[in-house]
Amino acid sequence: MTKPHFNRRHFLKSTTAACAAAGAADLGFLNQLAPVSAAEAKLPTDHVRLDAGIEPLVRLLEETPRSRVIEEFASRVRRGTSYREVLAALLLAGVRNIQPRPVGFKFHAVLVVNSAHLASLNSPAADRWLPIFWALDQFKGSQARDEQEGDWTMAAVDEAAVPPAHRAKQAFITAMDNWDVSAADAAVAGLARTAGAHEIFELFARYGARDFRDIGHKAIYVANSWRTLENIGWQHAEPVLRSLAYALLEHEGSNPAQRDAAPDQPGRRNQPLVAKIRADWLAGKPDSGATTEMLRTLRQGNAAEAADKVVELLNRGVSSASVWDGIFAAAGELLMRQPAIVSLHSITASNAIHHAWQHSGSDDTRRWLLLQAASFLPMFRERMGKVKATPIDELPAVATEGSGAEAMEEIFAEAGRNKPAAARKTLGYLNAGGDALAFINTARRLIYLKGGDAHDYKFSEAALEDYFHVSPKWRDRYLAASTGWLRGSGGADNKLVQRTREAFKA
C-alpha cells in the first residue's frame, strides 16, 4: 500500500417558551472577539496551514486541555466568538489532528460535527450550545487517543506536485481510480483551489459510495463534511478535502484497482446497470406494493439481487421515492433485528447516500447511487449474522396508557428498558394521531441531555431527518424502528450538560 505523506500530527417540559427565553438571556451578552496573541497563531512549518482568520481559534482548541476546553470556549463565546467560528474550528482541528484511517473509531470526532450542528439547529435557545460543546469535548478525547496511537498530523501539501488548474480534475480522477494516495492528495489540493464546489461534490459523491469498506463511513464522511462546509464556508475546503480523499482511499491488502475484492464488487457491477434504467425513471408513480417488494428482496436477497430489483421497479414505472421507502424500511428493520453498531450504520449510511443522491446534478450518478444504497443493505445484513425479529411491516401497534406528553413520557421511559416494547408503543401513538414532530424534538433533546457517544448523535440526526424523506404510509413504522437506538429518559444526564451551562454563567 502506498505510504501516505501525512507524516504527523428537562425533558419535555423544559422545551417551553420560558426555557427558550432563559437561554436567550444567557447568550445575550455577545460582544467583540478578543484579540489573539502572535504566540497563539504559531504553527510548525511542515504542518498544513488553515485560513488565517480561523487558525488562532483552531490552535486554541488544539492546545487547551480537555479539563478546560468547555470553560475556555464558553468564555470566548461570551466575548464575541460566533457559532460559525466555533463550528469551523471544531471541524478543522479534527481534520488536522486526527488520523482518518480507519474511517471511524477516534475519527468520529470529525464524522459527528455535522450531526452535532443539526442537533444544535433543532435545539431550543437554552440548549443551543450543548451539542457543540459536547463535540468540543469529543474532539479532545479523540485528539488524546490519536497522540497515543502515533500522534498523526496532516502535513503541508507537496506544492511541487499540485497540478495546474486545467489538469487537476483528471489528475484527481486518475489518482482515485488507481488508489494512489500521494497523487490524490496533490490533485485534490489543486482541485480545491480552482474548481467549483458542486463540481467537486459530484466526484466525491461517487468515490464515497464506491466500496463497502468501513461499513458506510466513507459515504457518511462525504455527506457530513460537505454539509458542514456549506455552513462554515468554502475557504476552509482544502484541508477537509485532503482529509476526505485520504480517508476514501483506505483499504485492506493490495491495491483494490488490481483485484476484485468483495467490498468493490457492487459498485463495479452496478455501473453498467445504470444504462439499463429507462430514461424517464424520475417520472415513475408511487407504489406501496413495490416498496414491499423492494423490502422483501432486501430482507432475503444479496447485493446483486437488490440492485436488479431496483432496475426492475424503475423500469416498471415505479417512483424512485417508493424504492427509497423500501431501502429506509429495510434499514429500520435491520436495527429492529439487532440494535448494534452494524445495523445502526445501515441507517446512517443510507442517509448519507440519499443526501448525495438528492444533491447530485448527474443523472448517471443518481441512478448509480440508488443502486449502491440498495446493494449495501444485504451486505450490512450479512455482517450482522442471523437474528430473528418482527418484520417492520408486521410490527404491531400497542396503545399507550396516556396521550400527548404523557404518552411520550411513557414511550421514552420504555425506550430505556425495553426497546421492542417502545417501538410498538411508538407506532401505536403515531397511529392514534400522536404528534410526530413533538416526538422527534423530544428524542433529539434526550440525545444531547443523556447521550454519551458519537453514534447517539450520528444515528439520531440521520434517522429523524429521514423520517421526512419516507412516504407517509411507511414513515411511522420507520420512526418506531428508530427507538432501537434512541435514548430513554431514565438515564442520568451527561455530565457535560451541567458543566456547559455553568461555563456560560461564569
N, C-alpha and C positions, 0 to 999 in steps of 0.2 A: 504494500500500500504506500502511495506517495506520502512522504512526511510533510505535514503542514508547516508553513513558515511562521505560523503563530507561535512564537517561541516562549512567551511567558505572560507572565502577567497581563319594658321593655318589650318586649314582645308586642302584641297587637296595640295595646293602649298607648304605648309611648310613641306611636306614629301620628299623634293628633296635632292639630294646629298649634297648640300650646308648646309642644315639644319642638316643633319646627321654629317657632318664634324664639325659643330659648337658644336654639342652635345659631340662628341668625345673629342674636346678640353676642354670643360667644365669639363669632368670627367677624364682627363688625368693626374691628379696630385696625384693619389693614392700612399700613402707611407705605413708606418708601422702602425698597430693598436696600439693606445696609451695604456699604461699600465692602469690597473683598480685598484683602491684602495681597501683595505680589506673591508672597510665600504660598498662599492657597492655590495659586494657579500654576505652580511649578509642576513639571512632568518630565520624566526621563525621555530623552530624545528618540529612543528606539521604540517608544510606545505610540499607539495611534492617538492622534490629537483630535479633539472634538471641536465643534463650533465654539468660537471664543466666548460667546455670550453665556454658554451653559457650562463650560469647563470648570469654573470655580465651584459651582454647586455640586457637580459630579465629584470633584475632588473632596469636597466636604463630606459627601455621603461615603466615599471610599475610606476616608481616614477617621471618621467619627466612630468610636467604639459602639458596639451593639447596645451596651448598657445605657448609652446617652443619645442614641440616634433619634428616638421619639421626641425627647425634650429639645434637642438642638433644632430639629426641623419644625417643631411647633413654634419655637422662638422665631425662626426665620419667617414662617407664615405670618405670625403676628406683626412682624416688622415689614411685610410687604411682598415676600416671595409668593408668586402666583401658583395656582393649582397646576397650570400647564408646565411651569418650570419644574415643579416637583415631579410631575409625571415624566417629563423628558429626562431629568436626572436619574430617575429610577430605571428607565429602560436602558439608557446609555451606560450607566455604571454596570449594569448586568452584562451587556454585550462586550464591554471592555475587560471585565474581570472574571467572567465565569466561562469555563470551557464548555462549548455547546455540544460536546460528544461524551456519552450518548445523549440523544435529544430527549431529555427527561431528567429524573433524579434531581441533582442540585440545580440543573438548568431551569427547573420550574420557577425559579425566582424571576426569570425573563418571560417564560411562557405565560405566566399568570398576570402580567402587568395589565393587559387589556381587560381581562376578567375583573380585576380589582377596579379598573376605571369604570367599567359598565356598572358594577355594583355601586360605585360612588355616585354615578349619574342618577341611579334609581333610588338613592337614599334620601330620607328627609334631611332638611338642613342641619339638624342637630347631629346627624351621623355621617355627614358628607366625607369627613376625613378618615373615618375609621378603616375602610378597606385599603386606602392608600398608605396609611401609616402601618397597617398590618404588613403590607407589601414591602415597606422600608425595612422592617424587622426581618422579613423573609429573606431579603437580599443579603443582609448582614450574616445571617446563618449560612446561606449558600456561599458567600464570599469566604467565610472561615473554612468551610468544607473544601472549597477549591484550593485554598492555601495548603491544607493538609494533604491534598492529593496531587501536589506539584506546583501550585501557585501559577497557573496559566494566566497570561495577559495578552490581549491582542496586540500584535506588533504593528509598527507603521508599515504601510503598503510599500512594496518594491516599486518605486516610481519609474525606474528604468523599464519595467516590464509592462506598465499600463499602456494599452493600445490606444491609438488615436481615435477620435470620435467616430469616424466613418468605418472603423473596423471593430469597435468594442462589442457590438451586439453579436456578430458572428463569432468573435473570439470567445465570448461567454457561452454561446450555444455549443461550440466545439468542445470547450473545456468541460462543461457539464455533461455532455454526451459521453465524453471519454473518462469521466470521473477523475479529472486532473485538478487537484486541489490548488496548487500554486498558480496555474494558468487561470483558473476560475477566479481566484482572489484578485489578481491584477485586472482581469477583464471586468469584473463587477464594479471595481473602483472607477474604471473608465466609463462604464455604463451609467453609474450613479451621477457622474459629473456632467453627462451630456444628453442622456435620453430622458424622455418624459415618464412620469410616474406610472401612467396607465400602460405604456409600452413595456415597462419593466415588470409590472404586475402580471401581465399576460405570460411572461416567461416563467416567473416563479410559481404561478398558479399550476402550471403543468409539472414542473420539477418537484413541487411539494407533494404531489399526489401520484408520482410515477411508480413508487415502490412501497411495500408494506412493512419496511423496517421500522422499528421503534413504535409499533402499534399506533400509527397515525400521528405521532408527534411532529413529523415533518410538515404535514399539511396544517396542523394546528399552529406551528410556528409561523408559517407563511401568513395565515389569516390574522393571527393576533398581532404580529409585528406590523403588518400593513395597517391594521385598524388603529394602532397606537400612533404610527407615523402620520396618519391623517389628522390626528389631534395635536401633535406636538410640532409638526412642520417638516417639510421635505429637506430643509437644510441639515437635518440630522440623519439623513438616509444612509450615507455611505458606510459608516461603521456597522449599522444594523444590517445592511445588505451583505456586507462581508461576512458577518457572523452567520447570517442565514444561509449563504451559499456554502460555507464550510460545514454547517450542520446537515444540509441536504446531501452532501457527498459522503456522509458517514455510511460505512458498510462493513461487513464481515468478510474475512478471507481475501481472495484475489479480486482484481478489478471486475466489477459487475458487467462492464461493457464487453468483456471477453468470455462470459459464461452465461448460462441460462438458469439463474438462481430462482427459487420459488417466490421470493418477495417481488421479483421483477416481472414474473410471467403474466399476471393480469394486465398490466399496463401495455406490454408488448402485444398481447393477444387482442386487446380492446382497440388498438389503434386502427387496424383495417376494418373493424366492425363499424366505426364511425361512418364510413361511406355507405353502409347498408341501411342506414336510417333515412326514412323519407324526408324530402326537402322541407315539407311543411309540418315537421314534427311539433313545432311550437303551437300549432293551431288545433291540437287534439282536444277532446271533450273529457270532462271529469267523469270518472267511472269508479265507484267504490268497490264494485266487484273485481275490477282489475287490480285494485290495491290489495285485496285479499289474495289474488293470485300471486302478486309480487311477494307478499308476506310469506305465503306458503313455500315459494321457491327459496327465499332467503332462510327459511327455517330448516329446509331439508337439503337443498342443492349445494353445489360447490361454486367457486368463483366464476368459472366459465358459464355454468348454467344460469347464474344470476345475471350476468351480462347479456346472455342470449334472451332471457325473459324481458329485459328492458327493451331490446331491439324489437322483439315480437309485439310488445304492448304499444310502443310508439308507432310502429308501422300499421297497427290495427286502428290507429286514430285515437289512442288514449292520451289524455293530458299528461304532460311531464309532472304536473302537481300531484296527480294520482300515483305516479311512480315514486315520487319523493315521499308521499304518505306511507307507502309500503316500506321504504328504507327507514324512515323515522320510527315507524311502528316496530319494525324488526329490531332496531337498536334498543328501543324501550323494552321489548320482550327479553333481549339478552340480559339487560340489567335486572329484570324480574327473576330470571333464571339464577343469576349469580351476582349479587351486588358486591362486586370486587373490582380491582384495578383494570382488568382486561375489558370487562363489559362496560365499565364507565367510559373507557376510551372509544368504544363503538359510538357512544353519544357525542363526545367532543370531536372526534374525527369526522363524523357525518356532518356536524355543524360547520366545521372548518371547510370541508369540500363544498358544502352547499353555499357558504359565503363566497367562495371563489367562483362557483357556478353562477351565482346571482350577479357578480360584478365583472365577469369576463365579457369582452366585446367580440370574441371569436366564436362563431357558430361551431366550428370543429372542436374547439377546446371545451365548449359547454357540453357537447354530446359525449366527449371522452370523459369528462369529469363525472357525469351522471353514471356512465358505465363503471368507472372506478369506484364510486361510492357504493354501488351495488355489489361489486366484486369483493370489496374489503370485508363486508359483513360476514359472509361464510368463513372467511379467514379468522375473524375475531371469534366466531362460534367454535371453530376447530381448536383455537388456542385455549378455550375455556374447558374443553372436555365435555362429557355427557352429564348434564344436570337437568333434572326434571322440574318443570314449573308450569303453572297455568298459562296457556297461550294468551297473549294480550287481548285478542278479540273475543276470548271467552271469560275474561276477568269479571267476576260477579260484583255488582254494586251493593254495598251494605249501607243502610241508613245510619246516620249519626243520631245520637240522643237529642242533641240540641240543634240549633240553626244559627246561621250568621257567624258572629265572632265566637260563640260558644262551640259551634261545630268545628271551627278551625282549631280552637284550643284542644278539642278532643283529638283531632287528627294528628296534630303535631306532638301532642303528648304520646300518642300511639306510635308515631314515627321513631321515637327514641327507644322503644322496647319491642315492637312487632311490626316490621316494615310491610309484610304482606297484608296484614290487617289494615294498616294505614292506607295502602293503595286501594283496597276495596272501599274503605270509608271515603277516601277522596273522590272516587268515581261516584259513589252514592251522593255525596254532597254536590258535585257538579251536575249530575243528572237531575237533582231536585231544584236546579236553578241557582245553585250557590255562586258567589262572586269569584270568578277565576282570577281576576286582577288582584283582588284582596288576598287571595291565597298566594299568588306569586309574590306580592310585596312582603307578605309575612315570611315566606320561605327565604327570600333574599335577606331579610333583616336577621333571621336566625343564623344565616351563614356568617355574617360579619360579627355578630354578637357571640356566637358559640363555636364557629369553625376554627380549626387549628391547622389546616393543611391546604396546600395549593390546590389539591383536587376538589376541595369543597367549593372554591371559587370557580375553577375551570368548569366543573360539571354543572353547577347551578346556573351560571350565566348561559352556557350552551343550551341546556335543556329548557330553561324558562324562555329564552329567546325563540327557540324552535317551536314552542307551543303555538306561536302566532304564524309559523310557517306551515303548520299542519292544517289540513282541511277540517272544518267544523265537525264532521262525522267522526273523525279519529282523534281530534286534539285532546278531548277529555281523558281518553284512555292513555294517551302519551303522557299527559301531566300526572295521572295517577301512577303510572310506572316510574316516574321520576322520584317518587318518595323513597325509592331504593337507595338513594344517596343523599337525600336532603337531611338536614339536621333536625333532630327533635327538640322540643322545648325544655326537656328535663335536665339537660346537662348544664354544667357551670359555664359562666361567661368566660370568654377568652381574657386572660389577664391583661392583654394589651388594650382592651376596651377602656378600662378604668384609667390605665396609665396614660393613654392618649387624651382622654377627657381632662385629666388633671394637668397635663402638659399645656393645654390650651388655656387653662385658668391661671397658670403661674404668672 
